[in-house]
Amino acid sequence: MMCLKIQTLTRGCARGFLTLFAILAISFLVSGCIVGGVRTVYVSPGNPVRIRKEVKAKVWVADKDGKWVQSTMVIPEGWYALSDPKK
């Protein structure tokens, strides 16, 4: 009689655990889809991208002699960025 109760209790616990796990997994997946989870978009090389938010960036600029020098600048929202065609 005691073994029967333990087996029933163990099966009930396992079933409850699996049910809880399934509910949590489904709610986690659905919340990511509904709330707007992270989305990655691949941009192939050579295609322009538009800057969405102002960003401070390290850039290369040409000086008065045409020599490339390191600099930093704030790239404003709405500007387009392109890859270097030489590379």
Buried (B, 14 or more C-beta within 10 A) or exposed (E): EEEEEEEEEEEEEEEEEEEEEEEEEEEEEEEEEEEEEEEEEEEEEEEEEEBEEEEEEEEEEEEEEEEEEEEEEEBEEEEEEEEEEEE
